[in-house]
């Protein structure tokens, strides 16, 4: 009897609480940040296609998100990194302005894709120190056996998106460059801002040295050391930053086709020797076609097809550009591995 009485007394209370909770679920405004779907590029709230897609690239040592955006869908891929040193954070607000400008001016993205890593050292930025939370300089952590999580995020992004050029925004009051074709790009930037080219040298384990190993031009875009407002930064350096984006279209560089073998000398009179020139030329031509086809698959972000075509080339002509074939096959394998990892994260 007491149990029935208790139930009757508390039932209205439980009903009221349940109604309040239900009303809150229905009427509470969604305050979550708008996030787009990396696969389709659709904004969940606006339900329309967006040219700017937000990305999570990984986590810092203290488990803070390393975020950025992918803007555009072209094949000319530009990776721009900011705040690799926590005490050089001017690049982060500058990238915010760049993203807004590109979304407002989509014509600049024709044939291009801009990848931004807005703050690759969030722990260091929060503590206002150069290194990450573990005291490691991320910019010189690219050849260590156990790289930091921030370094892994950068490497994974490079292998996944395979950029044609990398821009690292720092605060050094000058422009430096590493990698193939980087000097010409640095000179192009110098013409569009008040910063001058300064050679600090390539350090083993640095991002610049990693770019050399990967065959990708890397530009260190060193803003002034003194702090400036985001508006002032954009006003003064937007032209140079946009010049990085709209600079010519880079592709995977391949060596010039090897010339066909010279015809063998004529046999002495009275002797007959089979002429294999035509056969060798046909083999050389087929090898070159397969090589170019595989590279085009690689440029088109199709590493599986690229590997398959390189294997066919090896069976056809094992010695044809053997070193380059091995290098590009490794690129394709790294690409597949990075893609699988990114798919797992998302």
Helices and strands as residue ranges (DSSP letters): H 2-27, E 52-59, E 65-71, E 76-82, H 90-104, G 106-109, E 112-117, H 122-127, G 138-140, H 149-161, E 165-170, E 174-178, H 182-190, H 207-214, E 217-222, H 230-246, H 277-299, H 303-316, H 322-345
